[in-house]
Amino acid sequence: FQSFQNCSEERNFVCLSNKIEPSSVLETAPLYDDLKKELIRKRFSGPNFTESYCWPPVARGCDVVAISYQGNDPFLYIPPVLTFLQSTSCYKALSNRNGPLALILCPGWKKAQLVFELLKTYERCSRQLHPMLIILGQNKEEARRVKIRGCEVIVTTPCSLLRLFEYHTLLFCRLCHLVFDEIEVLLSDTTEQVFTILDYYKKAIIAEEWEYSPHQVVAVGTRWNKRIAHMIKEFMNDPYIVITAVEEASIYGNVQQVVQPCTTSERTAVLLKILDFTDNNQKVLVFANSVNEAEVVHKALKSNSIFSLKIHKESEFNVKYILEQWTKKCSSGSHIVLVLTDDCMQSLGITDATCVIHFGFPSPRIFGQRLHSMSDNFCNGIKDSSVDRECTKARSVILLTENSACNALGILRYLQHAEAEIPPELQDFTAKTLEAEEHKWSRPLCHYLKTFGICKNRTVCPDRHQINLQMDVSQNIPDKMIQTPGCVTILPLHIVNATNYFGRIVDKQKDEYATLAEEINEYFKKPNNKISVKNVEKLAFYGLCEKTLFHRVQVVEISPKDEDNLFFKVKIKYIDEGRTSQVQNYQLLHLPAEFQCLPPQAVEFIVCRVKPIDNEIEWNSKVTHYIHDKIKGKLHEAKIVHTLGNTAWVDPMVRATRLPDLKMSIVEYNVRSEILSTGLGTDNPEHLTQLQKLCRHMKVLGHAESLEPFIKEDADGAENASDPQNVSARENSAENSNSEITFETHPCGGIAQAKEVEDSTLHQRKSFFPEIKWFQNEDTVKMRVKIASVADCQCEFSKEKVVFSACSGDKFYLADMELHQYILAEKSSYVIKDQEAVIVLAKEEKGTWCKLLKNKNLHVSLDLEHWEDFEDKSSFPVGTTKLYCTDAVTEELVDSLEDSETESDD
């Protein structure tokens, strides 16, 4: 039922469920002639080893599952599927309805785009298939508008397909070929959607009675798992299983993986105990990592009357003798043991071992080669799994010692994938290894962690996932990030993706950069000042002319140069914009020192609380292009809610246009809302909470006191961190600190100027600041203090100050507020209602207040429900919806928009 083939010259391995004659030469491959010519014209070097086994059954229309190290390469299926589609006679029995013949499902929009481009490239040499790339968001109207008439191949994702199916219910009526690209990712991220699609396909085959039409399911990937086995049993017809990755074949083949913890000195005793309990008539390989180790093991076995062979590069036995002894039939009640080093595996070519003992801990690369020695005893993962898990014919035993840490991480990941039992000792080893990896501070902080609050592929991500104080905080931070926290005016200049931009914080009162830019351009307009740099130095600052403008740039990388060549490429960064580029060395101009005094102005901005739909990790290019065109080079108002080094997280970020004649501002759009309106973004409420958790594990060297308020916040947990009332105590702590470090959970809360603590019992008690909403008319200001079950309420009024205090359960609330304008204390009052206290302030002078408090506070915002200008209660001002307010209230409006969004998210 199963065959194993090994090409010792190329060290290739293949596990097959059914015999396949490989096509290793393009000229004889089962592809149509025009496609072969096109592949030759494009200098295609294949088929590779896996393709040589995959192409024949796919081209015949058979069901195929291919697992390979190259399992993410679409060329495993595109050429043979295109070949089968040329046979129009195979589809004559199908109905004349509209619908594709082939459907290719990819794990994300980016992979789908790659597959579609390949199809378009090679469709030129075939009959017209009219392939379509369909990526749909959550806007239902978009799915309704899709026209699939004449299309014979659709490339999409599982989620997009199901959205399309809601409006095109005949989508499966002509479907003959269903292809799953990167099946292990699809089954991991979209399990329910994949099996729903398979179920629709199965029902369509039965309903349409395709007696004479092909129906084929192809799945390719890099990893085997149980879900693939279930998919094969339920939805595939005697598929050809092709596995060319030996580690995955061992999982398919039900090899038992055992980890035996022990000390180095105990290894020999543990080995003997394992051999005592090994079943009779077994062929056992004991792998050692060195010649000396092999000799010690062989001597120990011999002294305990266990017949064993040994071979290593210094041994006296030759390969022929060892193989003769190995192939002899074991006498009843005994087993043969061969002790060897890894460099002997290839020359021996053993594939019939029943047990492998890793006396020397293997590296991940060597581990697979050792498992190959048991390949003849791999079970059929589909047929045998339904019988009994105990039918295992092959076993792998790893001896884990205190010296195994260096390779433990790779082995742990494999064992987790194999669903083997993992001892706590191995978990401890790998935890220490991961900790050491995270302390390689030269690596950048993970982009996904910053952008979405979580890294989905942390086990393989090369970046760092812990904060380092010196690298991430103590950087050249633009002064404006410190001097103007909270609401700022920003200018996005370089759009990385839909939520990640580089740009400047603009000071509307005095823009130092604008003055500098003008001076630089005036300076370089004089030809005598354009002096090319002779010796380019890394990290040095230079001038650069781009079209008619001059920029400040920094050299970040210098390409290798030939001695004879005077010109070479350098990678530069525009220090006031954030983008990078490559230029020739002669384009760099000498930049006078007076133009280098102003620090680099580029700041990284990240819009919070929004992420791509469908568990994607990359923003769809359509969203990025839309946001790029909308915001680049335009001033926006934004609220900084978190800063880390040169990165500022903003929420919200709005475009506000000023109407000077009317003394009004129009909020045209909210960037987060614009992203959501495309249907390709969704809410990400845990974004900031995850960043806060990240900071909880930060190692603080010499700055513990400076970061105490922030660390305390994290200690309170995610629930308290999300409660604005619990930030008050941390604010008070920060206000009493002389720290100048800029590391804020909220710019209104973290770092503040030191002030004297009032000597009163009220202020010494731990307190929380309540949530306050305010609105006004010409004579009064009304403040709604939201506290459930209010008790012991007090409110003191003075001309320019209000002090409110109350208890609720075991919590004490205190709001000490310095007002922006004067009030009539004797005419001001307060009243307690069900879930809130209402404070009414009588204005000293009639008129409109531009803001309530002298100093900005996180917990105080406009009450949109009672503000007469805010008749439209939509929490997402998208498209043509515009909000009008006076210039002075614009900053308060930004906060209120944030609050209303938060409420709608809940």
PEQUI-V594520 format. One record per pair of residues at least 12 apart in sequence whose C-alpha atoms are under 8 Angstrom apart, sorted by the first residue. I is the first residue (numbers start at 1). J is the second residue. Records with the same first field share a line. If there is no record, write none. Layout:
I->J, J
This chain:
1->17, 18, 380
2->15, 16, 17, 18, 19, 380
3->15, 16, 17, 18, 19
4->16, 375, 376
8->346, 349
12->49, 244
13->244, 245, 246
14->242, 243, 244, 245, 246
15->241, 242, 243, 244, 246, 249
16->240, 241, 242, 243
17->239, 240, 241, 242, 380
18->240, 241
20->53, 56, 57
21->53, 56
22->52, 53, 56
23->47, 52, 53, 55, 56
24->46, 47, 48, 49, 52
25->46, 47, 52
26->46, 47
29->52, 55, 56
30->55, 56, 59, 80, 83
31->59, 79, 80, 83
32->83
34->125, 126
35->79, 83, 122, 125, 126
38->122, 125
50->68, 70, 76, 242, 244
51->75, 76
53->242
54->66, 76, 77, 242
55->76, 77, 79, 80
56->80
57->240
58->77, 80, 81, 218
59->80, 81, 83, 84
60->84
61->84, 214, 215, 216
62->216, 217, 239, 240
63->216, 217, 218, 236, 237, 238, 239, 240
64->217, 218, 219, 239, 240, 241, 242
65->218, 219, 220, 239, 240, 241, 242
66->219, 220, 221, 241, 242, 243
67->220, 221, 222, 223, 224, 242, 243, 244, 245, 248
68->220, 221, 222, 223, 243, 244, 245
69->222, 244, 245
70->221, 222
71->182, 220, 221, 222
72->181, 182, 220, 221, 222
74->115, 181
76->220
77->218
78->119
82->123, 126
86->126, 127
90->212, 213, 214
91->213, 214
92->213
93->210, 212, 213
94->174, 210, 213
95->173, 174
97->173, 174
98->148, 149, 150, 151, 170, 171, 174
99->148, 149, 150, 151, 152, 170, 171, 172, 173, 174, 175
100->148, 150, 151, 152, 153, 154, 171, 172, 174, 175
101->152, 153, 174, 175, 176, 177
102->152, 153, 154, 175, 176, 177, 178, 179
103->153, 154, 155, 156, 175, 177, 178, 179
104->153, 154, 155, 156, 178, 179, 180, 181
105->155, 156, 157, 158, 178, 179, 180, 181
106->155, 156, 157, 158, 180, 181, 182, 186
107->157, 158, 181, 182, 185, 186
108->157, 616
109->135, 156, 157, 620
110->620
112->133, 155, 156, 157
113->133
115->155
116->131, 132, 133, 155
119->131
129->150, 151, 152, 153
130->150, 151, 152, 153
131->151, 152, 153, 154, 155
132->148, 151, 153, 154, 155
133->154, 155, 156
134->154, 155, 156, 157, 160, 161
135->156, 157, 160
136->160, 163, 164, 680
137->160, 613, 678, 679, 680, 681
138->163, 679, 680
139->678, 679
140->163
143->163, 164, 167
144->164, 167, 168
146->164
158->190, 193, 194, 197
159->190, 193, 614
162->193, 197
172->200, 201, 204
173->204, 205, 208
175->201, 215
176->213, 214, 215, 216
177->214, 215, 216, 217, 218
178->216, 217, 218
179->217, 218, 219
180->217, 218, 219, 220
181->219, 220, 221
182->219, 220, 221, 222
183->219, 220, 221, 228
184->221, 222, 223, 224, 225, 228
187->227, 228
189->615
195->231
198->235
199->235
202->235
216->236
217->236
222->245
223->248
224->248, 249, 251, 252
225->251, 252, 417, 418
229->381, 382
232->382
233->382
246->368, 369, 371, 372
247->368, 371
249->378
250->371, 375, 378
251->381, 418
252->378, 379, 380, 381, 382
253->377, 378, 379, 380, 381
254->378, 379, 380, 381, 389, 392, 394
255->378, 379, 392, 393, 394, 395, 396
256->392, 394, 395, 396, 420
257->395, 396, 397, 398, 415, 420, 421
258->395, 396, 397, 398, 420, 421
259->397, 398, 399, 400, 421, 422, 423
260->397, 398, 399, 400, 423
261->399, 400, 401, 423, 425, 426
262->399, 400, 401, 402
263->400, 401, 402
264->401, 402, 403
267->359, 399
268->297, 300
271->359
272->301
280->332, 333, 334, 335
281->330, 331, 332, 333, 334, 335, 336
282->330, 334, 335, 336, 353, 354, 355
283->326, 335, 336, 337, 352, 353, 354, 355
284->335, 336, 337, 338, 353, 354, 355, 356, 357
285->337, 338, 339, 340, 353, 355, 356, 357
286->337, 338, 339, 340, 356, 357, 358, 359
287->339, 340, 341, 342, 356, 357, 358, 359, 360
288->339, 340, 341, 342, 358, 359, 360
289->341, 342, 359, 360, 361, 362
290->341
291->312, 313, 314, 341
294->310, 312, 339, 340, 341
295->310
297->339
298->310, 339
307->336, 337
308->336, 337, 338, 339
309->322, 336, 337, 338, 339
310->338, 339, 340
311->338, 339, 340, 341, 344
312->340, 341, 343, 344
313->343, 344
319->347, 348
323->348
342->366, 370
345->370, 373
349->373
350->373, 374
351->372, 373, 374, 375, 376
352->373, 374, 375, 376, 377
353->373, 374, 375, 376, 377, 394
354->374, 377, 393, 394, 395
355->374, 394, 395, 396, 397
356->370, 371, 373, 374, 395, 396, 397
357->396, 397, 398, 399
358->396, 397, 398, 399
359->398, 399
360->399
361->398, 399, 400, 404, 407
362->407
363->407, 410, 411
364->407, 410, 411
371->396
374->394
377->393, 394
378->393, 394
379->392, 393
400->426
404->429
405->429, 430, 433
406->433
408->426, 429, 430
409->429, 430, 433, 434
412->426, 427, 430
438->464, 465, 466
439->464, 466
440->464
441->464, 468, 471
443->462, 463, 464
444->463, 464
445->463, 464, 465, 466, 467, 472
446->461, 463, 464, 465
447->463
448->617
449->465, 691
450->606, 691
451->499, 500, 606, 607, 608
452->608, 609, 610, 611, 684, 687
453->686, 687, 688, 689, 690, 691
454->687, 690
456->617
466->694, 695, 697, 698
467->694, 695, 697, 698, 699
468->698, 699, 700
469->698, 699, 700, 701
471->645
472->644, 645, 646
473->644, 645, 646, 741, 742, 743
474->645, 741
475->645, 646
476->599, 600, 645, 646
477->645, 646
478->599, 600, 601, 602, 603, 646
480->505, 507
481->505
482->742
485->640, 747, 748
486->638, 639, 640, 641, 746, 747, 748
487->637, 638, 639, 640, 891, 894
488->505, 506, 637, 638, 639, 640
489->505, 506, 507, 508, 635, 636, 637, 638
490->503, 504, 505, 506, 635, 636, 637, 638
491->503, 504, 505, 506, 632, 633, 634, 635, 636
492->504, 631, 632, 633, 634, 635
493->577, 578, 632, 633
494->577, 578, 579, 632
495->624, 628, 632
496->624
497->619, 621, 624, 628
498->619, 623, 624, 625, 627, 628, 675
499->605, 606, 607, 608
500->604, 605, 606, 607
501->604, 605, 606
502->577, 578, 579, 602, 603, 604, 605
503->576, 577, 578, 601, 602, 603, 604, 605
504->576, 577, 601, 602, 603
505->601, 603
513->598, 601
516->595
517->550, 551
520->550, 551, 595
521->549, 550
524->550
530->589, 590
531->589, 590
532->586, 587, 588, 589, 590
533->585, 586, 588, 589, 590
534->586
536->585
537->555
538->554, 555, 556, 557, 558
539->554, 555, 556
540->554, 555
541->553, 554, 555, 591, 596
542->554, 555, 588, 589, 590, 591
543->588, 589, 590, 591
544->587, 588, 589
545->587
551->574, 576
552->574, 575, 576, 591
553->572, 573, 574, 575, 576
554->572, 573, 574, 575
555->570, 571, 572, 573
556->570, 571, 572, 573
557->570, 571, 572
558->570, 571
559->571
567->584, 585, 586
568->584, 585
569->582, 583, 584, 585
570->582, 583, 584, 585
571->583
575->600, 601, 602
576->600, 601, 602
577->601, 602, 603
578->602, 603, 604
603->646, 647, 648
604->646, 647, 648
605->647, 648, 649, 650
606->647, 648, 649, 650
607->649, 650, 651, 652, 653, 671, 672
608->649, 650, 651, 652, 672, 684, 687, 688
609->651, 672, 683, 684, 685, 686, 687, 688
610->672, 675, 676, 681, 682, 683, 684, 685
611->681, 682, 683, 684
612->680, 681, 682
613->680, 681, 682
620->680
623->675, 678, 680
627->671, 674, 675
635->655, 656
636->653, 654, 655, 656
637->653, 654, 655, 656, 891, 894
638->650, 651, 652, 653, 654, 894
639->651, 652, 653, 894, 895
640->746, 747
641->744, 745, 746, 747
642->743, 744, 745, 746, 747
643->742, 743, 744, 745, 747
644->742, 743, 744
645->742, 743
651->898
652->670, 671, 672, 894, 895, 897, 898
653->670, 671, 672, 894
654->667, 668, 669, 670, 671, 894
655->667, 668, 669, 670, 671
656->668, 669
658->887
663->886, 887
664->884, 885, 886, 887
665->884, 885, 886, 887, 890
666->882, 883, 884, 885
667->882, 883, 884
668->877, 879, 880, 881, 882, 883
669->877, 878, 879, 881, 882
670->876, 877, 878
673->876, 877, 878
674->878, 879
677->878
683->905
685->905
689->718, 721, 722
692->714, 745
693->714, 717, 718
695->711, 714
696->711, 714, 715
706->737, 739, 740, 741
707->743
709->730, 731, 733, 734, 750
710->730, 743, 744, 745, 750
712->730
713->727, 730
724->769, 770, 771, 858, 859
725->768, 769, 770, 771, 859
726->768, 769
727->749, 768, 769
728->749, 767, 768, 769
729->766, 767, 768, 769
730->749, 750
731->749, 750, 751
734->749, 750, 751, 752, 754
735->751, 752, 753, 754, 755
736->753, 754, 755, 756, 757
737->752, 753, 754
738->753, 754
739->751
746->858
748->856, 857, 858
749->857, 858
766->812
767->811, 812, 813, 814
768->811, 812, 813, 814
769->813, 814, 815, 859
770->785, 786, 787, 813, 814, 815, 859
771->785, 786, 787, 859, 860
772->784, 785, 786, 859, 860, 861
773->785, 860, 861, 862, 863
774->852, 860, 861, 862, 863
775->862, 863, 864, 866, 867
776->848, 849, 867
777->847, 848
778->846, 847, 848
779->842, 843, 845, 846, 847
780->840, 841, 842, 843
781->840, 841, 842, 843
782->838, 839, 840, 841
783->838, 839, 840
784->836, 837, 838, 839
785->836, 837, 838, 839
786->835, 836, 837
787->808, 835, 836, 837
788->808, 834, 835, 836
789->808, 809, 834, 835
790->806, 807, 808, 832, 835, 836, 837
791->806, 807, 808
792->805, 806, 807
793->805, 806, 807
794->806
795->830
797->825, 826, 828
798->823, 824, 825
799->822, 823, 824, 825
800->818, 819, 820, 821, 822, 823
801->816, 817, 818, 819
802->815, 816, 817, 818, 819
803->815, 816, 817
804->816
817->853
818->853, 854, 855
819->852, 853, 854
820->851, 852, 853, 854, 855
821->849, 852, 854
822->843, 844, 845
823->841, 842, 843, 844, 845
824->841, 842, 843, 844
825->841, 842
827->841, 842
828->840, 841, 842
829->841
850->886, 888, 889
851->888, 889, 892
861->892, 895, 896, 899
862->892, 893, 895, 896
863->896
864->896
869->884, 885
870->883
875->897, 900, 901, 904
876->901
